Amino acid sequence: MRLSIIIVSYNVKYFLDQCLESVFRSDLHLSNGEELELEVFVVDNASVDGSAEMVREKYSQVHLIANKDNTGFATANNQALRLYTGDWALLLNPDTIVERDTFVQCVDFFLTHSDCGGLTVKMINGEGKYLKESKRGFPTAAAAFYKMSGLIRLFPHSRRFAAYYMGHLPDDETNPIDILPGAYLMISRPALEKVGLLDESYFMYGEDIDFSWRIKLAGFENYYMPSARIIHYKGESTKHGSMNYVYTFYNAMSIFVEHYFTGSHARLFNILLHIAIWLRAGVAWARRVAQAIALPVADFAVAFAGFVGIKLLWSAYWASNVNYYPPEYTWVIIPCYILVLMFGSWLYGGYVRPMKLWRVVKGMAVGCLVLLLFYSLLDESRRYSRALLLMGCAWTLLSSIGIRALLSRLRVPGFDLRPMRQHSCIIVGGEDESDRVRQLYEGLGNARIVMLPNDGLDGRKLYDTVNYYKADEVIFCSKDLSISDIIDLISEPQHTQGRHTQIDFKIVPTDSDFIIGSNNIKSAEDLYAEELRTIATPLNRRNKRLLDMACALVLIVLTPVLVWFQKKRKKYLPHCWQVLTGRMTWVGTDGGATRKGVFGPEDSLPHRAKAISPELKERLHLRYMRNYKLTTDLLIILNNLRNI
């Protein structure tokens, strides 16, 4: 008997590696005594992170299909479904980890349930929480409305209001369901022969709903079997709060409606879907705007009130006349003062989370110096009061710090100003593997590492250790613990009470030097660097863009002079224009971390050293991204001024 596993990959190299490792460590002994044979396909949709190369090097037994373009989920799966030879086919997400007996449990279920055409399992996320997407109902207009309106959250176990996730069915009970999740969707060959391939009109999302419903229409049942479990990290490739996700998801639902609803029902459902798209778009836009302007508005309002109060007190004390300064000073000059100070704070990252007070102080100090310089250049008739300016600057700085301190006191995310405590990590595994993982952490920052043997470990002991050491992370060594053990340890709710903080659970694959967690992937060099100047931070992205624009404008202005010194004159103005409009950056990196660059980090080397090996080039790009500075970009531009 053969099971064909199909994994579609797109820029998730480390997840894919761990997924394949768990697949090939699976137990293949069926309950009837037969041996299950695995046939594994990986369809890579033009990843730029080396996913295809990793599969070729480490998993020669895998049938790799490396696409030159991102063909979408349905099309990529169909490429493998046209080639598979198994008795069952499994569509498996790359950001999943399977238990050792997951496959044999599923095949045994198919063998004992002749009506089963499709099957899925219980999905747990990287924090040990049950994923309600494990079982879903048919997306009727009512079910979609209850989901979109939020009623499903108020009545999570109602047959009516929670129909979208079939909340009335127990999470730990095997039952027929309507819709199978695409993260783990197993189908029998007889069912697939009747149903056909996935509908390629869906690019992403909706194809699993369509596929599952066609299984039922073909006369088979879809089952949810919670005795078999997987870890599904979920959503690494897509941010569910983004407008792109909202549009793609609801557009897929619209396609589904066109296929399976007719008449007034289809029109009503499509109207509801489009209303939902615009409502979600409006709410998301309003939330982003509110979050973006709330702190600057508070800074401005408090600073303005203080500035006016200082003006009134100073004019009463110095001139014995509270109306000494003209109205234009209050309504024009003071707002200009505050905006300059706030711009300085913004420029130095005073509005970037996590909040750092030194950025606010530095930015406003620069803003104050600019104001004093500008003040000194003004005509005497326009110099209202240097003392008022200095007192107002001091008040604006103190009020800004006070607002952030209040938000920190209220425990608003991103505003924690308390001193960084020592990072604490618990490594769970055997002695040799735990020691290897510990060495990955050594010398990488202020971290306290606790070694916890896996022998005899249960959930209560783990969480008691976590609370005692106030641990931030728990690292599991998959060489010494099965995925079943890990799921059992992280998903026992009776042991999670009284936790001092949210715990990050991570897993180290066997003999690997990377660590996969519930929210991110970290290599050894990334760990515990409190002030890592990474190019991915919002502050550095913004400052890099500002530098790009400023340099492009200067170079365009200096075109009559500099163009004659260029080695490739025809590219000079196009490059300047593309950088100015955001289609390129002056210094770019491989792998999609930045826009395409006119230059690369290797252009910091002397001219005769630029014929470098791929390994050195990779290290230069990695170092550039992890230790990004604006001065690095500026020096590379200046050193290559004749090559623009």
Salt bridges, closest charged atoms under 4 A:
ASP17 OD2 - LYS58 NZ 2.93
GLU21 OE2 - ARG25 NH1 3.31
ASP27 OD1 - HIS29 ND1 2.89
GLU35 OE1 - HIS29 NE2 3.19
GLU37 OE2 - ARG2 NH2 2.58
GLU39 OE2 - ARG2 NH1 4.00
ASP95 OD1 - HIS232 NE2 3.42
GLU99 OE2 - ARG229 NH2 2.91
GLU127 OE1 - LYS129 NZ 3.39
GLU133 OE2 - LYS234 NZ 2.65
ASP171 OD1 - LYS135 NZ 3.33
ASP172 OD1 - LYS122 NZ 2.43
ASP178 OD1 - LYS216 NZ 3.94
GLU193 OE2 - ARG189 NH1 3.87
ASP199 OD2 - HIS259 ND1 3.35
GLU200 OE2 - ARG82 NH2 3.40
ASP208 OD2 - ARG136 NH2 2.80
ASP210 OD1 - ARG214 NE 2.81
ASP210 OD2 - HIS259 ND1 3.54
GLU221 OE1 - LYS216 NZ 3.32
ASP299 OD2 - ARG404 NH2 2.98
GLU328 OE2 - ARG382 NH1 2.96
GLU380 OE1 - ARG383 NH1 3.66
ASP416 OD2 - ARG418 NH2 2.82
GLU433 OE2 - ARG436 NH2 2.73
ASP435 OD1 - ARG438 NH2 2.34
GLU442 OE2 - ARG438 NH1 1.94
ASP472 OD1 - ARG421 NH2 2.52
ASP472 OD2 - HIS423 ND1 3.84
GLU473 OE1 - HIS423 NE2 3.56
GLU473 OE2 - LYS506 NZ 3.00
ASP488 OD1 - ARG229 NH2 2.92
GLU492 OE1 - HIS495 NE2 2.57
ASP504 OD2 - LYS506 NZ 3.83
ASP511 OD1 - LYS479 NZ 3.75
GLU525 OE1 - ARG626 NH1 2.94
ASP526 OD1 - ARG626 NE 3.11
GLU531 OE2 - LYS356 NZ 3.51
ASP590 OD2 - LYS617 NZ 3.60
GLU602 OE1 - HIS621 NE2 2.79
ASP603 OD1 - LYS610 NZ 3.67
ASP633 OD2 - LYS544 NZ 2.75
